Amino acid sequence: MTSSPPRHDLPDLRQLQAFCQIIDCRSMAEAARTLGFTQSAISQSLTRLEKQLGLTLIDRQCRPLRPTVAGERLYRESRSLLSEARSVVANVGRSGMDATPFLRCGFVDSFASVFAPLVVNRLGTRVEELTLRSGFCEPNEESLLQRHIDVVVTSSAMEHRDGLERHHLFSDPYLLVLPPERRVDSREALVKMSRSLGMIRYSRHSRMGLDIDIHLRRLGLECQRRIEFDTTDTMLALVQARLGWGITSALSLMHARYEAFQVRLAPLPGPALQRELYLLAWEGEQGTLPAELARFCSRHYEAAIRPEIEKMLAAG
């Protein structure tokens, strides 16, 4: 066969598989039987491959068939390539069912500090490499949309975005945080206290701060905005110093180690206020792992976190 300038498009794996089978069997007829093709199809595949590469790959004058020098080189390289392709297919198949080689998670801070050790232990045999990031909800949500992380736990279901699977985890109740000598068991008592003691509140630009402000307006309370903060432990320290009172979520209190502060915790008077936490991932990309992880976290909340919240309030 006369050599011609090679084309730049690549041969497909089926052509290489057929070529390697011809070399292994030293016969087109036997290669065709092994692969389940006709001898004509195998012969045409070889001819196309040779034309595509611009090389003669098999000495057809020899019986049994033997590769040319170029054919011997292609055979060795193709064997390695086909083995790697089979490995890729097998690994992708496993990631869709069970094992996930890499998983990047973004958790809101309060969830991360309470649940991260449990999540790491739970995923130990399922994930080869695990990355956990914690922070505010909004940056984590944006990282999910940009595909910089794979799974996010946040306080928004992001219902405006298509293609996400959403798992509700649990409701995190908001609680009053009071100086130890203060007691508030009604809306009227809260109004009275707020006249003499300013509220220490989350930044109005934060999601929690916005939720709390909306709830207070629904109660008809216009509390003096005396001090704003970004972290719950700061609020606890200020309340302990009797510089004001605050509202935060139960999980945030656990994150801040509330028991180290001398404060009183109490339910919010009037309608309950709580934030919903969700586990979100791109639909279908992590197999069953997001749903399994969501069920695990929900069950742990009911078994361990909810009783702890009840203990918080009983101690207050």
C-alpha positions as CSV (number, residue, x, y, z in Angstrom):
1,M,0.0,0.0,0.0
2,T,1.4,3.4,-1.0
3,S,1.8,5.8,1.9
4,S,-0.3,9.0,1.6
5,P,-0.3,12.1,3.8
6,P,-2.0,11.2,7.1
7,R,-5.3,12.9,8.0
8,H,-5.6,14.7,11.3
9,D,-8.8,13.1,12.6
10,L,-8.2,10.4,15.2
11,P,-9.2,6.7,14.8
12,D,-12.0,5.6,17.1
13,L,-11.5,2.9,19.7
14,R,-13.5,0.3,17.8
15,Q,-11.1,0.5,14.9
16,L,-8.1,0.1,17.3
17,Q,-9.9,-2.8,19.0
18,A,-10.5,-4.6,15.7
19,F,-6.9,-4.0,14.6
20,C,-5.5,-5.4,17.9
21,Q,-7.8,-8.4,17.6
22,I,-6.5,-9.1,14.0
23,I,-2.9,-9.1,15.4
24,D,-3.8,-11.3,18.3
25,C,-5.6,-13.8,16.1
26,R,-3.2,-13.5,13.1
27,S,-6.4,-13.9,11.0
28,M,-9.2,-11.6,9.9
29,A,-11.7,-14.4,9.9
30,E,-10.8,-15.4,13.5
31,A,-10.9,-11.8,14.7
32,A,-14.3,-11.3,13.1
33,R,-15.6,-14.4,14.9
34,T,-14.1,-13.3,18.3
35,L,-15.7,-9.8,18.0
36,G,-19.0,-10.9,16.5
37,F,-18.5,-9.1,13.2
38,T,-18.4,-10.2,9.6
39,Q,-15.0,-10.7,8.0
40,S,-15.9,-8.0,5.5
41,A,-16.6,-5.5,8.3
42,I,-13.2,-6.3,9.9
43,S,-11.4,-5.9,6.6
44,Q,-13.1,-2.6,5.9
45,S,-12.3,-1.3,9.4
46,L,-8.6,-2.2,8.8
47,T,-8.6,-0.5,5.4
48,R,-10.1,2.7,6.8
49,L,-7.6,2.8,9.6
50,E,-4.7,2.4,7.2
51,K,-6.0,5.1,5.0
52,Q,-6.6,7.4,7.9
53,L,-3.0,7.0,9.2
54,G,-1.5,6.8,5.7
55,L,0.4,3.6,6.7
56,T,0.4,-0.1,5.9
57,L,-0.2,-1.8,9.2
58,I,-0.4,-5.5,8.2
59,D,1.6,-7.6,5.7
60,R,-1.2,-9.3,3.8
61,Q,1.2,-11.5,1.9
62,C,2.1,-13.4,5.0
63,R,0.1,-16.3,6.5
64,P,-0.6,-16.1,9.3
65,L,-0.9,-12.3,9.1
66,R,1.9,-10.2,10.6
67,P,2.1,-6.5,11.5
68,T,4.5,-4.2,9.7
69,V,6.9,-2.2,11.8
70,A,4.4,0.6,12.0
71,G,1.7,-1.9,12.8
72,E,3.7,-3.4,15.6
73,R,4.2,0.1,17.1
74,L,0.5,0.9,16.8
75,Y,-0.4,-2.5,18.4
76,R,1.6,-1.7,21.5
77,E,0.3,1.8,21.8
78,S,-3.3,0.7,21.2
79,R,-3.2,-2.0,23.8
80,S,-2.2,0.6,26.4
81,L,-4.9,3.0,25.2
82,L,-7.7,0.4,25.2
83,S,-6.7,-0.8,28.7
84,E,-6.9,2.8,29.9
85,A,-10.3,3.3,28.2
86,R,-11.7,0.3,29.9
87,S,-10.4,1.6,33.2
88,V,-12.1,5.0,32.6
89,V,-15.4,3.4,31.8
90,A,-15.2,1.1,34.9
91,N,-14.3,4.1,37.2
92,V,-17.1,6.2,35.8
93,G,-19.6,3.4,36.3
94,R,-18.5,3.0,39.9
95,S,-18.8,6.7,40.6
96,G,-22.4,6.7,39.3
97,M,-23.3,3.9,41.7
98,D,-21.2,3.8,44.8
99,A,-17.7,5.3,45.1
100,T,-17.1,9.0,44.5
101,P,-13.4,9.7,43.9
102,F,-13.6,13.4,44.8
103,L,-16.3,15.4,46.7
104,R,-16.2,19.1,47.5
105,C,-18.7,20.3,50.1
106,G,-19.7,23.8,51.2
107,F,-21.5,24.1,54.5
108,V,-22.9,27.1,56.3
109,D,-20.7,27.7,59.4
110,S,-23.1,26.6,62.1
111,F,-23.9,23.3,60.3
112,A,-20.2,22.6,59.6
113,S,-19.0,22.9,63.2
114,V,-21.8,20.5,64.5
115,F,-22.0,18.0,61.6
116,A,-18.6,18.0,59.9
117,P,-17.0,15.3,62.0
118,L,-20.1,13.1,61.5
119,V,-20.1,13.7,57.7
120,V,-16.3,13.0,57.4
121,N,-16.8,9.7,59.3
122,R,-19.8,8.8,57.2
123,L,-18.2,9.4,53.9
124,G,-14.9,7.8,54.8
125,T,-15.4,4.7,52.7
126,R,-17.4,6.4,50.0
127,V,-15.1,9.2,49.0
128,E,-11.4,9.0,48.1
129,E,-10.7,12.7,48.6
130,L,-13.0,15.0,50.5
131,T,-12.9,18.8,50.7
132,L,-15.0,20.7,53.2
133,R,-15.5,24.4,53.1
134,S,-17.5,26.5,55.6
135,G,-18.7,30.0,55.4
136,F,-21.8,32.2,54.7
137,C,-24.6,30.8,52.6
138,E,-24.4,33.1,49.6
139,P,-20.7,32.5,48.7
140,N,-21.3,28.7,49.0
141,E,-24.3,28.8,46.8
142,E,-22.4,30.8,44.2
143,S,-19.6,28.2,44.3
144,L,-22.1,25.5,43.6
145,L,-23.5,27.3,40.6
146,Q,-19.9,27.8,39.3
147,R,-19.3,24.1,40.0
148,H,-16.4,24.9,42.4
149,I,-18.1,22.7,44.9
150,D,-20.4,19.6,44.4
151,V,-22.7,19.6,47.5
152,V,-23.9,22.6,49.6
153,V,-25.8,22.9,52.8
154,T,-27.5,26.2,53.0
155,S,-30.6,28.0,54.1
156,S,-32.1,28.5,50.6
157,A,-33.7,25.9,48.4
158,M,-32.5,27.9,45.3
159,E,-35.8,27.1,43.6
160,H,-35.1,29.6,40.9
161,R,-32.3,27.4,39.5
162,D,-33.0,24.4,37.3
163,G,-31.0,21.2,37.4
164,L,-30.5,20.9,41.2
165,E,-31.6,18.1,43.5
166,R,-32.9,19.5,46.8
167,H,-33.2,17.7,50.1
168,H,-34.7,19.4,53.1
169,L,-32.7,18.5,56.2
170,F,-34.4,20.1,59.2
171,S,-35.8,23.3,60.7
172,D,-33.4,25.3,62.9
173,P,-35.4,27.3,65.4
174,Y,-34.5,30.9,66.4
175,L,-34.2,31.6,70.1
176,L,-34.0,34.7,72.3
177,V,-30.6,35.3,74.0
178,L,-31.0,37.3,77.2
179,P,-28.9,38.6,80.0
180,P,-29.1,35.9,82.8
181,E,-31.4,37.9,85.1
182,R,-33.9,38.8,82.3
183,R,-37.1,36.7,81.6
184,V,-39.3,37.1,78.5
185,D,-42.3,34.9,78.1
186,S,-44.7,37.1,76.0
187,R,-44.7,39.6,73.3
188,E,-45.5,42.3,75.8
189,A,-42.5,41.4,77.9
190,L,-40.3,41.5,74.8
191,V,-41.7,45.0,73.9
192,K,-41.1,46.2,77.5
193,M,-37.5,44.9,77.6
194,S,-36.7,46.4,74.2
195,R,-37.5,49.9,75.4
196,S,-34.8,49.8,78.0
197,L,-32.3,47.4,76.5
198,G,-31.1,47.6,72.9
199,M,-31.0,44.7,70.5
200,I,-27.7,43.2,69.4
201,R,-28.5,42.0,65.9
202,Y,-26.9,40.4,62.9
203,S,-25.9,42.7,60.0
204,R,-29.0,43.7,58.1
205,H,-27.1,42.5,55.0
206,S,-27.0,38.9,56.2
207,R,-29.7,36.3,55.5
208,M,-30.3,35.6,59.2
209,G,-30.4,39.4,60.0
210,L,-33.0,39.9,57.3
211,D,-35.2,37.0,58.5
212,I,-35.1,38.3,62.1
213,D,-35.9,41.9,61.0
214,I,-38.9,40.7,59.0
215,H,-40.2,38.6,61.9
216,L,-39.9,41.5,64.4
217,R,-41.8,43.8,62.0
218,R,-44.6,41.1,61.8
219,L,-44.8,41.2,65.6
220,G,-45.0,45.0,65.4
221,L,-41.7,45.5,67.1
222,E,-39.3,48.3,66.0
223,C,-36.3,47.5,68.1
224,Q,-33.5,50.0,68.6
225,R,-30.6,49.0,66.4
226,R,-27.8,49.5,68.8
227,I,-25.1,47.0,67.8
228,E,-24.6,44.9,64.7
229,F,-22.4,41.9,64.5
230,D,-21.5,39.0,62.2
231,T,-20.6,36.2,64.6
232,T,-22.8,34.5,67.2
233,D,-20.0,34.3,69.8
234,T,-19.7,38.1,69.6
235,M,-23.4,38.4,70.4
236,L,-23.1,36.0,73.3
237,A,-20.2,38.0,74.8
238,L,-22.1,41.3,74.5
239,V,-25.3,39.8,76.0
240,Q,-23.3,38.3,78.8
241,A,-21.9,41.8,79.5
242,R,-25.6,43.0,79.7
243,L,-25.1,45.3,76.7
244,G,-28.2,44.1,75.0
245,W,-30.3,41.1,73.9
246,G,-30.4,39.1,70.7
247,I,-32.0,36.4,68.5
248,T,-30.1,33.6,66.8
249,S,-30.6,30.0,65.7
250,A,-30.1,27.0,67.9
251,L,-27.5,25.5,65.6
252,S,-25.6,28.9,65.7
253,L,-25.6,28.7,69.5
254,M,-24.1,25.2,69.4
255,H,-21.5,26.4,66.9
256,A,-20.6,29.3,69.3
257,R,-20.4,27.0,72.3
258,Y,-23.2,28.8,74.1
259,E,-22.7,26.9,77.3
260,A,-19.4,28.8,77.9
261,F,-21.4,32.1,78.3
262,Q,-23.7,33.3,81.1
263,V,-26.8,34.0,79.2
264,R,-30.5,32.9,79.3
265,L,-32.1,31.2,76.3
266,A,-35.8,31.3,75.7
267,P,-38.3,30.6,72.9
268,L,-39.4,33.5,70.8
269,P,-42.8,34.7,71.9
270,G,-45.6,34.7,69.3
271,P,-45.3,32.8,66.0
272,A,-42.4,30.4,65.7
273,L,-39.4,31.6,63.6
274,Q,-37.0,29.1,62.1
275,R,-34.7,28.7,59.2
276,E,-34.8,25.8,56.9
277,L,-31.6,24.0,55.9
278,Y,-31.3,22.2,52.6
279,L,-28.7,19.9,51.0
280,L,-28.3,20.8,47.3
281,A,-26.3,19.2,44.5
282,W,-26.4,19.1,40.7
283,E,-29.0,16.5,39.8
284,G,-27.7,13.1,39.0
285,E,-24.0,13.9,39.2
286,Q,-23.2,12.3,42.5
287,G,-25.4,9.3,42.3
288,T,-27.3,8.4,45.4
289,L,-24.8,10.1,47.7
290,P,-26.6,13.4,48.3
291,A,-29.9,11.7,49.2
292,E,-28.1,9.3,51.5
293,L,-26.2,12.1,53.2
294,A,-29.3,14.2,53.6
295,R,-31.2,11.3,55.3
296,F,-28.2,10.7,57.6
297,C,-28.1,14.4,58.7
298,S,-31.8,14.6,59.2
299,R,-31.8,11.5,61.4
300,H,-28.9,12.8,63.4
301,Y,-30.7,16.0,64.0
302,E,-33.8,14.2,65.3
303,A,-31.8,11.8,67.4
304,A,-29.2,14.2,68.9
305,I,-29.7,17.9,68.0
306,R,-33.4,18.3,68.8
307,P,-33.0,16.8,72.3
308,E,-30.0,19.2,72.9
309,I,-32.2,22.2,71.9
310,E,-34.8,21.0,74.4
311,K,-32.1,20.9,77.1
312,M,-31.0,24.4,76.1
313,L,-34.4,25.8,76.8
314,A,-35.0,23.8,79.9
315,A,-31.7,25.1,81.4
316,G,-32.8,28.7,80.5
